[in-house]
Amino acid sequence: MKNILITGGAGFIGSNLTIKLVDKGYNVTVFDNLSRQVHGEDQESALYSSIKGICTFILGDVCNKKDLKKAVESQDAVIHLAAETGTGQSMYEINRYTHVNILGTANLLEILAEDSNVKKLIVASSRAIYGEGKYLCSKEGFVYPEARKEKDLSNSIFDVFSSLTKKKLEFVATDELSKIAPNSIYGITKHQQEQMSMLMGKVLSIPTVSLRYQNVYGPGQSLSNPYTGILSIFSTRLLNGNNIEIYEDGYQSRDFVYIDDVVQATILSLENKAANNQVFNVGFGKPISVLDVAKILHQLYASRGEIIMTNKYRIGDIRHNYADLKKITSLINYRPTIDFLTGVEEFVSWVKSQDLKIDHYNQTQIELFNKGLIR
Ligand SMILES: NC(=O)c1ccc[n+]([C@@H]2O[C@H](COP(=O)([O-])OP(=O)(O)OC[C@H]3O[C@@H](n4cnc5c(N)ncnc54)[C@H](O)[C@@H]3O)[C@@H](O)[C@H]2O)c1
C-alpha cells in the first residue's frame, strides 16, 4: 500500500497524519473542502499551509460524489476523516451534520462498491457514540446510564446516579463492547458512519477499521473554530484577556489524547493486519476534569481572565468518559506516550507562536442559548 487518500486531510488530525505518512514514504492525496469554520474565511489556515506542497491536494466536497470518485481512483487505502465536528452545533444544524457526515460516507462507500483498488478503509468514529459510557454500581455491577435528566441538571445535580440504589455511580473506563447511546446528533452521525463503513467493508471484502477517538488536542488544532476543541476555545479566550466560563461544576471529565498518539494509532491501524475489521478506542486512557484543564491553561498563559463557574449546562453533554485501551494495546500494540501535562505544555507553546485569533465564543453561546441548548 503506497497511495493513501485522506478525506478531511487538511484538518487537525488529517494534516498531522499527512505529514507523518509522507515522512514514512507514502504518496498522500488530501481531499478537503477547506471548510471556512475550520480554516477561516480566506481558507489559508496554518493547517492547510502545513501540508501544501508535500501531498497532492484536491479541493472538493465529500457530498459531491463525482469529485470524490476522481480522488479515490488509483488509491490503495482511504482514511475518511472529513466531517462536521461540533457537538453543540450539531443539535441545531441537523441537516448540515447528517448531510456531510452520513451522505459523505454514503458517497465514499458507493464509490468503493462501484469499482476501486482500495484495499483498506479507516473511518474516524468518536467516543461521542457511547453517550455516558460505562459506570459501576455497587448492586448492579457495570451499567450504562441514560442521559442525565433535565430535572436534575436544572437543580445543579450533575453526577450520574444508580436508578436502583439512588447512589452516585463510579465512572470506569469505557470499552468497545459498551452500550452505544449517543447523546447528540454529532454522535449519531459518527455511529452511522462507523456502522455503514464496517458493514460495507465486510460486503466488499475491504478490511475496515473504525477508530473511536477521544478528545484529541495538540499543536495544529484550529484556534479559530469556536464550536469545538475545549483547549483551543479556552486558549483563545484567555489570550484575549477574557474569562473562561465553565459549564456544570467543572468536575465533568474527558480523556484528552495528544495528536501524536492519535497519529500513531491511525498508522498502526493502517499498517497492521490485526486491526482489520475491528473497532478501537483511541485515547490516553485517563480522565481529566474540565476544571483542571482550565486551571492548567490559566496558569500556563498567566492570563488576567478568570475562571467562572456558571452552573449552566449544555444539552447533549455527557458527564464523564474515558477509554479502555486494552483491545487496541493487545491487538496492535498502541501505547499512548504523551501525558496531559507534557502535551498541554507543547500545545501552549505552539499557541503562543501563532497570531492571536478573534474570540468568537460569545457568538456561539448566544446561538446555543437562543436554540435552548444552554440552560
Ligand atoms: N478532534 C477530535 O477531538 C476528534 C474526536 C473524535 C472524532 N474526531 C473525528 O476525527 C475526524 C477529524 O477531526 P479533526 O479534529 O481533524 O477535525 P477538523 O475539523 O480539524 O478537520 C476536518 C476536516 O474536514 C474538512 N471537511 C469538512 N467538511 C467537509 C466536506 N464536506 N468535504 C470535504 N472536507 C470536509 C474540513 O475542511 C477539515 O479540514 C472527524 O471525522 C471527527 O469527527 C475528532
PDBQT file of the ligand as one rigid body, heavy atoms in Angstrom, charges set to zero:
ROOT
HETATM    1  N1  LIG A 401     -10.502  16.178  17.150  1.00  0.00    +0.000 N 
HETATM    2  C1  LIG A 401     -11.177  15.391  17.964  1.00  0.00    +0.000 C 
HETATM    3  O1  LIG A 401     -11.132  15.554  19.183  1.00  0.00    +0.000 OA
HETATM    4  C2  LIG A 401     -11.996  14.245  17.415  1.00  0.00    +0.000 A 
HETATM    5  C3  LIG A 401     -12.593  13.358  18.339  1.00  0.00    +0.000 A 
HETATM    6  C4  LIG A 401     -13.367  12.320  17.851  1.00  0.00    +0.000 A 
HETATM    7  C5  LIG A 401     -13.518  12.145  16.491  1.00  0.00    +0.000 A 
HETATM    8  N2  LIG A 401     -12.947  13.021  15.621  1.00  0.00    +0.000 N 
HETATM    9  C6  LIG A 401     -13.174  12.810  14.184  1.00  0.00    +0.000 C 
HETATM   10  O2  LIG A 401     -11.928  12.837  13.525  1.00  0.00    +0.000 OA
HETATM   11  C7  LIG A 401     -12.104  13.437  12.230  1.00  0.00    +0.000 C 
HETATM   12  C8  LIG A 401     -11.115  14.571  12.041  1.00  0.00    +0.000 C 
HETATM   13  O3  LIG A 401     -11.319  15.506  13.084  1.00  0.00    +0.000 OA
HETATM   14  P1  LIG A 401     -10.446  16.827  13.202  1.00  0.00    +0.000 P 
HETATM   15  O4  LIG A 401     -10.348  17.169  14.631  1.00  0.00    +0.000 OA
HETATM   16  O5  LIG A 401      -9.230  16.717  12.385  1.00  0.00    +0.000 OA
HETATM   17  O6  LIG A 401     -11.464  17.860  12.553  1.00  0.00    +0.000 OA
HETATM   18  P2  LIG A 401     -11.158  19.181  11.693  1.00  0.00    +0.000 P 
HETATM   19  O7  LIG A 401     -12.415  19.959  11.707  1.00  0.00    +0.000 OA
HETATM   20  O8  LIG A 401      -9.898  19.818  12.115  1.00  0.00    +0.000 OA
HETATM   21  O9  LIG A 401     -10.923  18.569  10.247  1.00  0.00    +0.000 OA
HETATM   22  C9  LIG A 401     -11.963  18.156   9.421  1.00  0.00    +0.000 C 
HETATM   23  C10 LIG A 401     -11.557  18.472   8.001  1.00  0.00    +0.000 C 
HETATM   24  O10 LIG A 401     -12.619  18.027   7.147  1.00  0.00    +0.000 OA
HETATM   25  C11 LIG A 401     -12.852  19.038   6.194  1.00  0.00    +0.000 C 
HETATM   26  N3  LIG A 401     -14.246  18.934   5.759  1.00  0.00    +0.000 N 
HETATM   27  C12 LIG A 401     -15.359  19.278   6.455  1.00  0.00    +0.000 A 
HETATM   28  N4  LIG A 401     -16.451  19.078   5.699  1.00  0.00    +0.000 NA
HETATM   29  C13 LIG A 401     -16.011  18.569   4.514  1.00  0.00    +0.000 A 
HETATM   30  C14 LIG A 401     -16.652  18.179   3.321  1.00  0.00    +0.000 A 
HETATM   31  N5  LIG A 401     -17.977  18.269   3.195  1.00  0.00    +0.000 N 
HETATM   32  N6  LIG A 401     -15.905  17.712   2.301  1.00  0.00    +0.000 NA
HETATM   33  C15 LIG A 401     -14.546  17.638   2.405  1.00  0.00    +0.000 A 
HETATM   34  N7  LIG A 401     -13.880  18.030   3.507  1.00  0.00    +0.000 NA
HETATM   35  C16 LIG A 401     -14.605  18.478   4.557  1.00  0.00    +0.000 A 
HETATM   36  C17 LIG A 401     -12.552  20.358   6.870  1.00  0.00    +0.000 C 
HETATM   37  O11 LIG A 401     -12.233  21.381   5.955  1.00  0.00    +0.000 OA
HETATM   38  C18 LIG A 401     -11.375  19.962   7.747  1.00  0.00    +0.000 C 
HETATM   39  O12 LIG A 401     -10.163  20.207   7.074  1.00  0.00    +0.000 OA
HETATM   40  C19 LIG A 401     -13.558  13.858  12.126  1.00  0.00    +0.000 C 
HETATM   41  O13 LIG A 401     -14.260  12.847  11.447  1.00  0.00    +0.000 OA
HETATM   42  C20 LIG A 401     -14.006  13.915  13.570  1.00  0.00    +0.000 C 
HETATM   43  O14 LIG A 401     -15.392  13.651  13.692  1.00  0.00    +0.000 OA
HETATM   44  C21 LIG A 401     -12.185  14.064  16.058  1.00  0.00    +0.000 A 
ENDROOT
TORSDOF 0
